[in-house]
Amino acid sequence: MAGASALATLLLLHLCLVHTEVLTPRYFNLASKKKITATATCGDEGQELYCKLVGANADHDEHVIQGQVCDICDATNEAKKHPPEYAVDSSETWWQSPPLSRGMKYNEVNLTIDLGQEFHVAYVFVKMGNSPRPGLWVLEKSTDYGKTFKPWQYFSDSPQ
Ligand SMILES: *[C@@H]1O[C@H](CO)[C@@H](O)[C@H](O)[C@H]1NC(C)=O
């Protein structure tokens, strides 16, 4: 009898735990390891030179050109590539858009993360690199698997 009651208590406890998990899902990084694509990436058409903001510190193998810290992107070089996957791999690697020296049309680049299903997003955290940042960018969302996108949040470095 005592054994059966203990079992019932255990079952009840288990059900309560399951119930609690449903009511308060944990926060986790939705983007982590998801399918991600970019319309263009630095170094995806061969080596490209890019320079960081004036005042940046040079890492081990970077060059200083006219006072600017510069390096190359090269998609075929393990140490110099910056593919979109690097933006969601939860490491210190990064995705990098092409430098404008490739052409002014690259002042517009789309980076798209396919979350694969609908989610309730608690907050959006985007970390930018130590480089000139986009003056204006739009976070858009799609609820029809990428057929259409709607602006979700606008980001601007000036109030205009
Ligand atoms: C980026 O995506 C938008 C749709 O939200 C589209 O209108 C625009 O042409 C795309 N830009 C590039 C460079 O592919």
The ligand as an ORCA input file, in Angstrom:
! r2SCAN-3c Opt
* xyz 0 1
  C      15.909     41.799    -50.125
  O      14.611     41.331    -49.809
  C      13.551     42.200    -50.193
  C      12.251     41.558    -49.759
  O      12.018     41.732    -48.406
  C      13.555     42.435    -51.677
  O      12.566     43.375    -52.008
  C      14.940     42.942    -52.113
  O      14.991     43.033    -53.518
  C      16.027     42.004    -51.628
  N      17.327     42.576    -51.926
  C      18.299     41.870    -52.490
  C      19.594     42.558    -52.671
  O      18.150     40.711    -52.844
*
